[in-house]
Amino acid sequence: MAEMTRERLLEMLRFEPETGRFFWIKPPRCHPEVNGKEAGYAQRGTNGKDYWHIKIDGGKYKRSHLVFLLRNGRFPFPCADHRDGNSLNDRPDNIREATIHQNNMNHQKRAKRSPLPMGVRKLGSRFQARLAHNGRTNYLGTFATADEARAVYLLKRKECFGEFA
């Protein structure tokens, strides 16, 4: 399998930057019926999120990586991040290159047993805000309400993670 290039991508697919979607203009030989139709399919990732994948010339690519390739002439390294957290929103302005650590910073929720917001836990009759950063847990204080604790958590998150918060 040859390395995917912008030229080969544009030879096979038409891109709509407003939606971040690709459409076949030169479909695979065995599937002429997909000509003009949207390329690819959604597939659940190991993190439980759905990502759009497209198969071209025997290779399987995340659509977000192909959008990054079109815009930058290369694939993202080490990964691509969706600014709004929606893994199916592959508009060019929503895709940015990130380290794995940066990509992990902007998760909006975690699998958990508690109905409390991320970064907040109940301690007796009060609520504690805490944030893990650089391998350390930062205890941000205890508060009368979960909303107060969440507000402090979000401020610290923005301070630590910047645009990836």
Residue pairs with C-beta under 8 A, 6 or more apart in sequence:
1 57
1 58
1 59
2 8
2 57
4 56
4 57
4 59
4 61
4 66
4 69
4 75
6 69
6 70
6 73
8 56
8 57
9 56
9 66
9 69
9 70
10 70
11 26
12 24
12 25
12 26
12 27
12 56
12 57
13 22
13 23
13 24
13 25
13 26
13 39
13 54
13 56
13 66
14 22
14 23
14 24
14 25
15 21
15 22
15 67
15 70
16 22
16 23
17 91
17 92
18 91
19 91
20 63
20 67
20 89
20 90
20 91
20 92
20 94
20 95
21 38
21 63
21 90
22 38
22 39
22 40
22 54
22 63
22 66
23 36
23 37
23 38
23 39
24 34
24 35
24 36
24 37
24 38
24 39
25 35
25 36
27 33
27 34
27 35
28 34
28 55
39 54
40 52
40 53
40 54
40 55
40 63
41 52
41 53
42 50
42 51
42 52
42 53
42 88
43 50
43 51
43 52
43 53
44 50
45 51
45 87
48 111
49 87
50 87
50 88
51 62
51 63
51 64
51 87
51 88
52 62
52 63
52 64
52 88
52 90
53 60
53 61
53 62
53 63
54 60
54 61
54 63
54 66
55 61
62 80
63 90
64 76
64 80
64 82
64 87
64 90
64 95
65 75
65 76
65 80
67 90
67 91
67 92
67 95
68 74
68 75
68 76
68 80
68 95
68 97
69 75
70 92
71 92
71 95
72 97
76 95
76 97
76 98
77 97
78 99
78 100
79 97
79 98
79 99
79 100
79 103
80 95
80 96
80 97
80 98
81 95
81 96
81 97
81 98
81 102
81 103
81 106
81 164
82 89
82 90
82 94
82 95
83 93
83 94
83 95
83 96
84 94
85 106
85 107
85 108
86 94
98 164
102 161
102 164
103 164
105 161
105 164
105 165
106 161
106 164
106 165
107 118
108 118
109 118
110 118
112 118
114 121
114 122
116 122
116 127
116 146
117 146
117 149
117 150
117 153
118 153
119 129
119 130
119 131
119 149
119 150
119 153
119 154
119 157
120 127
120 128
120 129
120 146
120 149
120 150
120 153
121 127
121 128
121 130
122 128
122 146
123 142
126 142
126 143
126 144
127 142
127 143
127 144
127 145
127 146
127 148
127 149
128 139
128 140
128 141
128 142
128 143
128 149
129 139
129 140
129 141
129 142
129 143
129 149
129 150
129 152
129 153
129 156
130 137
130 138
130 139
130 140
130 153
131 137
131 138
131 140
131 153
131 156
131 157
131 160
132 138
133 160
133 161
138 156
140 149
140 152
140 153
140 156
141 149
141 152
142 149
143 149
143 152
154 165
157 165
158 165
